[in-house]
Amino acid sequence: MLQEESDLSLIIAQIVQKLKGSNLYAQLERQAWASLQRPEIKLESLKEDIKEFFKISGWEKKLQNAVYSELSVFPLPSHPAAPPEHLKEPLVYMRKAQGSWEKRILKSLNSMCTELSIPLARKRPVGEQKELLNKWNEMGTDEPDLSLFRPVYAPKDFLEVLINLRNPNYENGDSLSFRTHLGLIQVPLKVKDIPELKEFFVELGLTTGQLGIDDSTQVPPELFENEHVRIGQKVLAEQDSAAAQQYVRQGSPTALRAELWALILNISSQPEDILYYEQLKTNVIQHDLLVDSLIYKDVKLTASNDDYYFVFEDYLYQVLLCFSRDTSVLGHFAYSSASPPKSYIRGKLGLEEYAVFYPPNGVIPFHGFSMYVAPLCFLYHEPSKLYQIFREMYVRFFFRLHSISSHPSGIVSLCLLFETLLQTYLPQLFYHLREIGAQPLRISFKWMVRAFSGYLATDQLLLLWDRILGYNSLEILAVLAAAVFAFRAVNLMEVTSLAAAEAVLADLSTLKVMPLLQIFLFATVT
Amino acid sequence: MSRPKNQNYKGHGLPKGKEREGEWDFYWCDVSWLRENFDHTYMDEHVRISHFRNHYELTRKNYMVKNLKRFRKQLEREVGKLEAAKCDFFPKTFEMPCEYHLFVEEFRKNPGITWIMKPVARSQGKGIFLFRRLKDIMDWRKGTAGKKLTSLEAQPARSAINPSGSHDTRSSDDQKDEIPVENYVAQRYIENPYLIGGRKFDLRVYVLVMSYIPLRAWLYRDGFARFSNTRFTLNSIDDQYVHLTNVAVQKTSPDYHPKKGCKWMLQRFRQYLASKHGPEAVEKLFSDMDNIFVKSLQSVQKVIISDKHCFELYGYDILIDQDLKPWLLEVNASPSLTASSQEDYELKTCLLEDTLHVVDMEARLTGREKRVGGFDLMWNDGPVSREEGAPDLSGMGNFVTNTHLGCVNDRKKQLRQLFHSLQGQKKVPS
């Protein structure tokens, strides 16, 4: 009892600490002072009256949302004596693996830098600054020579690293377990099985209405859709983050999605936020980073070639270039297994006083990174809001998809979850694919790393991301990947090579995500 | 059962000329063939041909404007101002050079706005330019057209383009010119187009007309939005690539990457708008577009020679402005059937397949169908309701038109069900 209480007070203290530095705190203080003018506030019962005022005016809700946001993002403190690295990643071997992967990336970046003799960062001459400012809304029309730039790494390079991950404490010995050795991932992490997933994703069950299934043309809207939309509007009116998160598990109506996601991520466009974005924009104008060219190259290679996202090319530059310069993103490294790369001022290698994080936000983009932003352009059109939403999505979810950690939503766990699901429930298919040299993870990895962006049709992707937000977890990506394989099982059983298997699974754009998930989780006979 | 012999799906009909001698049952013909041969070709009852004799009443910009203006006046007289205002989907247009003076009057009333000059009979963006000063077109008018015409220009003015002039009312000015000037229209340029990603786009929608008297028109659910490759700005009205969204023009732009295509399917466009403006605004926009299709067809209903052998698949070009109002840019009688991408190819092949189903050479349909594949019956001598039973013509009520532009197109399933039930019906003796 006592332990729980002290845990709770520790959590409360930590959250209060965090919120004290935030804008919300200043606003609440101001509101409290202003409320003293109101007739209903009496000196005798000052505390209760102000609390009451906050409740009525909606400020309490805002505070609630902020607390909820903190709880969702930051992991709960484990043990008071645990060092900060444990918060990042409790397993030593994972930390080591992430560290060496980062070294490799940085080496690759530095060698590109030396080869092309381009500085990592330089200040733009005034003329160039003016030009860029003029072209800010149409940077896509620029055609810089990017032929010499290569993406620092691609998902398949990362997959090779994950395949070679080993836990030095885990010795399999002679007992060749059927599970652990058949797939590509060889580390023993705990992943959910289907009964656990059924419980976790209970709102996706057959008896609960879903957008993506129960709003199809054959179903009369009175049965589910109308009521669901009505509830959604109510949730928005109440401005309750937690309720929105719960609501969105059943899918979000198209017209309400933008606001609901903003509510869940606790994003409200304050003047300070717009100002912050403008500040980042100024940083972009003033300094040119090598990373910018990588971003350009990635956008040109991926989003610009996409049939639907090509339209948003300009927005992608406006978001990603600013993102690279945003030092507030460094905050997420406290709970990510990754660490921001350090760069040293010329000639001062090794001297900590001259170390800076490079890029300023500590995130080096890889091939396909821009696809995290592209679907959001469908929902948000105002650059600073789009930016905030993307940043929040990144520091809550996307960073886990390209760093090595033991977190249940980390990419390693997702890969293991995928392979386990497939082995357990489709053993024949799994075995067949393995025999022909087409390990399923080799095909599904790229889907999961990109959270299916660019592979699914946009409306289906947004329904999928609704559930990511609703369950605050990326596990659904692994479940969907397994469900896709299950769906195409008949065709896959007939292929005889990796290339043929790739071909069967090349086009996911016609798939309907929710029926696949429902069938796999709730309607498959095991 | 007559078997269609002469079917050409890609592009226009091959010049068949002499060797066919009326041996065909179905001809997807070229408009030039039609012009030369229609009048003296005998066609059996069952024969179908893919154009109306004088389709140019709808598709040539100057005739369309005339017909629309006339129809509008008629509506105002017969029904009232409100109904007539529904015809205001065409930007103010003046035929050149005969309405030049009217144009100048309008021009002076609105100084500083941009106008666009389009040749009446050409397509694919050829010969179009923008201007703001009268000086620009005065030069052009005097025959120093070379200054304004870009390299995309074909040679101006062949007299073959003008049909034998029953509608031409040229002013005496023109006869002075040595070079025969082809007809142009000057149209008010829509300066506040709706932009997506900073780019201008227009919509291509397909309407199939089976007859004009009575008016029977079908609307295809699929279509696409064509994007300009460059960002919209009014600063560079000389830049063809910014303003003209025809794929043909975009293809020559230095920015153009053929792998990209620059089209969005209408479903995607509809979803995008719904997530931005909400479903009601989108419903209104699409019903305004329905209004454009119907009114434009009604305006030429009495003028077009309605031959029972004829049908026509039109490609409507619609531009949306920032207030979500749709404008009619033009109507094409021979919409391009070449594909710029896999998706495009599928759309066009399905479109053609469904067109043939509606034309129904094999006489399988009962004639009471409201949907065939991707086509929805939009107008059947009166509005067609989505609900079963007789249309509710009592003004508002619960009338929802039977159009599903940009909606789900499960045509394969529908066709299967349709033909299955038709087969079933045939088995039962009547």
Interface residues (C-beta under 8 A of the other chain):
Chain A: N137 E138 G140 T141 E143 T217 T254 A255 R257 A258 S304 N305 D307 Y308 F310 V311 F312 E313 D314 Y315 C377 F378 L379 H381 T458 D459
Chain B: I196 G197 G198 R199 F227 T230 R231 D255 H257 K259 K260 G261 C262 W264 R268 Q271 Y272 A274 S275 K276 G278 P279 S341 E343 C407 V408 D410
